[in-house]
């Protein structure tokens, strides 16, 4: 798969801590995108991005109170929530790669929309260049 405008492949095997440091080889998608209330009958997915200092739990609970046609997913950033053992992201392009790779299986089967704060701008800028989405 191509990155589009930057011409480098997406590293869709997302690394956590190196195995030599007690980590696993990859971060499961469920750790990157939180969906507390899965709804296979939903026809639409809302993908939420937290504000600086925020977490996925603020959005994840929305899935309980929304219409049956909607499924809510929210991003968990490294170093927060269930990813607390991971180092904080210090490279935006690496973080964007991780988010784009994790998004692909989440959005491939249904219509979707993004909801988020300024962080979203960085993600969407690179997200547009992924041809398979």
C-alpha positions as CSV (number, residue, x, y, z in Angstrom):
1,X,0.0,0.0,0.0
2,X,1.3,3.4,-0.9
3,X,1.3,6.6,1.3
4,X,0.3,8.6,-1.8
5,X,1.9,12.0,-1.8
6,X,4.9,11.0,0.3
7,X,5.6,7.8,-1.6
8,X,6.5,5.7,1.4
9,X,4.6,2.5,2.6
10,X,2.4,2.6,5.6
11,X,3.8,0.5,8.5
12,X,0.5,-1.3,9.3
13,X,2.2,-3.6,11.7
14,X,2.1,-1.1,14.5
15,X,4.9,-1.5,17.1
16,X,4.3,-1.2,20.8
17,X,7.2,-1.8,23.2
18,X,10.0,-3.9,21.7
19,X,9.7,-7.6,22.6
20,X,13.1,-7.3,24.4
21,X,11.4,-4.8,26.8
22,X,8.5,-7.1,27.5
23,X,6.1,-5.6,24.9
24,X,4.3,-7.3,22.1
25,X,5.0,-6.9,18.4
26,X,1.9,-4.9,17.5
27,X,-0.9,-2.9,19.1
28,X,-4.3,-4.4,18.5
29,X,-6.8,-2.2,16.8
30,X,-9.1,-2.4,19.8
31,X,-6.4,-0.6,21.8
32,X,-6.1,2.2,19.3
33,X,-9.8,2.8,18.6
34,X,-12.3,2.3,21.5
35,X,-15.8,1.2,20.7
36,X,-17.6,0.4,24.0
37,X,-21.0,-0.3,22.3
38,X,-20.5,-2.3,19.2
39,X,-23.5,-2.3,16.9
40,X,-23.2,-4.6,13.9
41,X,-26.6,-3.3,12.6
42,X,-25.3,0.3,12.5
43,X,-25.2,1.9,9.1
44,X,-22.9,4.8,10.0
45,X,-19.7,5.1,12.1
46,X,-18.7,8.3,14.0
47,X,-14.9,8.4,14.5
48,X,-13.9,10.7,17.3
49,X,-10.6,12.3,18.1
50,X,-9.9,13.6,21.6
51,X,-8.6,17.1,22.4
52,X,-5.1,17.6,23.8
53,X,-5.1,15.9,27.2
54,X,-8.4,14.2,26.5
55,X,-9.2,10.5,26.2
56,X,-11.4,8.1,24.3
57,X,-13.7,7.5,27.2
58,X,-15.3,11.0,26.7
59,X,-16.6,9.9,23.3
60,X,-16.9,6.2,23.7
61,X,-19.9,6.5,26.1
62,X,-21.8,8.3,23.4
63,X,-22.5,5.0,21.7
64,X,-24.9,4.1,24.5
65,X,-27.0,7.2,24.0
66,X,-27.1,7.5,20.2
67,X,-29.5,6.2,17.5
68,X,-29.3,2.5,16.6
69,X,-28.0,3.3,13.2
70,X,-24.8,4.8,14.7
71,X,-21.6,3.2,16.1
72,X,-19.1,5.4,17.9
73,X,-15.3,4.8,17.9
74,X,-12.8,7.0,19.6
75,X,-9.0,7.2,19.4
76,X,-6.8,6.2,22.3
77,X,-3.5,7.9,22.1
78,X,-0.2,6.3,23.2
79,X,0.6,6.9,26.8
80,X,-3.1,7.3,27.8
81,X,-5.8,5.0,29.1
82,X,-5.2,1.3,28.2
83,X,-2.1,2.4,26.3
84,X,-0.5,3.9,29.5
85,X,2.6,1.6,29.2
86,X,3.5,3.0,25.8
87,X,5.6,6.1,25.4
88,X,3.8,9.3,24.4
89,X,4.0,10.0,20.7
90,X,6.8,12.4,19.8
91,X,6.6,12.1,16.0
92,X,3.4,13.3,14.4
93,X,4.0,11.4,11.1
94,X,4.5,8.2,13.0
95,X,1.3,8.8,15.0
96,X,-0.6,9.6,11.8
97,X,0.6,6.4,10.2
98,X,-0.6,4.4,13.2
99,X,-4.0,6.1,13.1
100,X,-4.5,5.6,9.4
101,X,-3.5,2.0,9.6
102,X,-5.9,1.4,12.5
103,X,-8.7,3.3,10.8
104,X,-8.7,1.2,7.6
105,X,-10.5,-1.9,9.1
106,X,-12.8,0.3,11.2
107,X,-14.2,2.3,8.3
108,X,-14.0,-0.1,5.4
109,X,-17.6,-1.5,5.6
110,X,-19.7,1.6,6.5
111,X,-20.2,5.2,5.9
112,X,-18.3,7.4,8.4
113,X,-17.7,10.9,9.7
114,X,-14.9,12.4,11.8
115,X,-15.5,14.5,14.9
116,X,-12.6,16.0,16.7
117,X,-10.5,18.9,17.7
118,X,-7.3,20.5,16.2
119,X,-5.5,17.2,16.2
120,X,-7.9,16.0,13.5
121,X,-6.4,18.5,11.0
122,X,-3.0,16.7,11.0
123,X,-4.6,13.3,10.7
124,X,-6.9,14.3,7.8
125,X,-4.1,16.0,5.9
126,X,-2.3,12.7,5.5
127,X,-5.4,10.5,5.5
128,X,-6.5,11.9,2.1
129,X,-3.4,10.5,0.5
130,X,-4.2,6.9,1.3
131,X,-5.6,5.4,-2.0
132,X,-7.2,2.3,-0.6
133,X,-9.7,4.1,1.6
